Amino acid sequence: REGADDVLAALSHVRSNAASLGIDPDRLCVAVFSAGGPLASVVMSERMPYVRCLVLFYPFLDLEHMRSQSPFRAAHPAAHVDALVPLYSPAHLLGVAPDSLPPIFLAMAGQDQIPRLNESIERFIRAAVEHRVQIDFALHRHGVHGFDQRNRDARTAEILERVIAFVRRHVQ
């Protein structure tokens, strides 16, 4: 919950200071990377009309593995962990109110070495298909975790150009 509150505070700060930042407070994009994937749940669980799009780069998007493999199991009752999974699992939230979601761009690193990360992205994609949620998807087949900074190749450039065009299309 603390992370979710931080996202809400950041959005509030950006919107409150939009004039000095030179941006439109009603045309924002939220971008989430890697382990921050569950924080996408903040903009997926309650409709924020000022969030015009959501960009997801190689993120954890399904927390089902936390039910059996959570390091928090030792400190918290299983029911507590199980109750948190759907609240902060973007894959679960695709089915809650699919028509109210902002447009989503998802980039996946085909050679990601983070355990269970790509599996969570694959579950997210299956959930998107199941609930007919349109996503713009880019797979960097040979990309590593953090490919946008680490892979200096034509595919990385292509994906970055696509995401910039996606954001421009939705925030203008």
C-alpha positions in Angstrom: 0.0 0.0 0.0 2.9 2.4 0.7 4.1 2.1 -2.9 0.6 2.7 -4.2 0.3 5.8 -2.0 3.7 7.0 -3.3 2.4 6.7 -6.9 -0.8 8.7 -6.0 1.4 11.3 -4.2 3.7 11.6 -7.3 0.7 12.0 -9.6 -0.8 14.7 -7.3 2.6 16.5 -7.1 2.9 16.5 -10.9 -0.6 17.7 -11.4 -0.3 20.4 -8.7 3.0 21.7 -10.2 2.0 21.2 -13.9 2.4 24.9 -14.8 5.9 25.1 -13.5 6.7 21.8 -15.2 5.3 23.0 -18.5 2.8 20.1 -18.8 -0.9 19.6 -19.1 -2.2 18.1 -15.8 -5.0 16.4 -17.6 -2.7 14.6 -20.1 -0.3 12.3 -18.3 1.3 9.0 -19.0 2.4 6.6 -16.3 5.4 4.4 -17.0 6.3 1.4 -14.9 9.5 -0.7 -15.2 10.6 -4.1 -13.8 9.7 -4.8 -10.2 7.5 -1.7 -10.2 4.9 -3.6 -12.3 2.5 -4.1 -9.4 2.3 -0.3 -9.1 0.5 -0.2 -12.4 -2.4 -1.4 -10.4 -2.9 2.1 -9.0 -3.9 3.5 -12.4 -5.7 0.2 -13.4 -7.9 -0.1 -10.4 -9.4 3.3 -10.3 -10.2 5.4 -13.4 -8.1 8.5 -13.6 -9.1 10.4 -16.7 -6.0 12.5 -16.6 -3.8 9.4 -17.0 -4.1 9.0 -20.8 -1.9 6.0 -21.2 0.2 3.4 -19.3 3.6 2.2 -20.5 5.0 -1.1 -19.1 8.6 -2.1 -19.7 9.6 -5.6 -18.7 7.5 -5.5 -15.5 6.1 -8.1 -13.1 2.4 -8.0 -14.1 0.9 -11.1 -12.4 1.6 -11.9 -8.7 0.2 -15.4 -8.6 3.6 -16.8 -7.8 3.4 -14.8 -4.5 0.7 -17.1 -3.3 3.2 -20.0 -2.9 6.6 -18.4 -3.1 6.3 -15.1 -1.2 9.1 -14.2 1.2 6.3 -12.6 3.3 4.7 -15.9 4.0 6.8 -16.4 7.1 5.8 -13.0 8.6 2.2 -12.8 7.5 -0.7 -15.3 7.4 -1.4 -16.8 4.0 -4.8 -15.2 3.9 -3.1 -11.8 4.1 -0.8 -12.4 1.2 -3.6 -14.0 -0.8 -5.8 -11.0 -0.3 -3.1 -8.7 -1.6 -2.4 -10.6 -4.8 -5.6 -9.5 -6.7 -5.3 -5.9 -5.5 -1.8 -5.4 -6.9 -1.8 -7.9 -9.8 -2.3 -6.0 -13.1 -3.2 -9.3 -14.8 -6.1 -9.7 -12.4 -7.2 -6.1 -12.8 -7.6 -6.5 -16.6 -10.8 -8.4 -15.9 -12.3 -6.0 -13.3 -13.2 -3.1 -15.5 -11.6 -3.6 -18.9 -13.4 -0.7 -20.6 -12.1 1.8 -18.1 -8.4 1.0 -18.6 -6.1 3.6 -20.2 -4.4 2.5 -23.4 -1.5 0.2 -22.6 1.9 -0.3 -24.2 3.9 -3.4 -23.0 7.5 -4.1 -23.9 9.0 -7.5 -23.0 12.7 -8.6 -23.0 12.9 -12.0 -24.5 16.2 -12.8 -22.7 15.2 -11.5 -19.3 16.9 -13.4 -16.6 14.7 -12.2 -13.7 13.0 -15.4 -12.3 9.3 -15.6 -13.2 9.2 -12.1 -14.8 8.4 -13.2 -18.4 6.0 -15.8 -17.1 4.1 -13.0 -15.4 4.0 -11.0 -18.6 2.8 -14.0 -20.5 -0.1 -14.5 -18.0 -0.9 -10.8 -18.4 -1.1 -11.1 -22.2 -3.4 -14.2 -21.8 -5.6 -12.2 -19.5 -5.7 -9.3 -21.9 -6.8 -11.6 -24.7 -9.4 -13.3 -22.4 -10.9 -9.9 -21.4 -10.4 -8.4 -24.9 -8.2 -5.6 -23.6 -6.2 -4.1 -26.4 -2.5 -3.6 -25.7 0.3 -2.4 -27.9 3.0 -5.1 -27.5 6.6 -5.1 -28.4 8.9 -8.1 -27.9 12.6 -7.6 -28.0 13.4 -11.2 -28.7 17.1 -10.8 -27.9 16.7 -8.1 -25.3 17.9 -8.4 -21.8 16.3 -6.9 -18.6 16.8 -3.2 -19.0 17.2 -3.5 -22.8 16.2 0.1 -23.3 19.5 1.0 -21.7 21.6 -2.1 -22.2 20.9 -3.3 -25.8 22.1 -0.8 -28.3 20.6 -2.3 -31.4 18.0 -1.6 -34.1 15.2 -3.5 -32.3 15.7 -1.4 -29.1 15.6 1.8 -31.2 12.4 0.6 -33.0 10.7 -0.2 -29.7 11.7 3.2 -28.2 10.4 5.0 -31.3 7.1 3.0 -31.0 6.6 3.9 -27.3 7.3 7.6 -28.0 4.7 7.6 -30.8 2.3 5.7 -28.5 2.7 8.3 -25.7 2.4 11.2 -28.1 -0.7 9.8 -29.7 -2.4 9.5 -26.3 -1.3 12.6 -24.5 -1.8 15.1 -27.3 
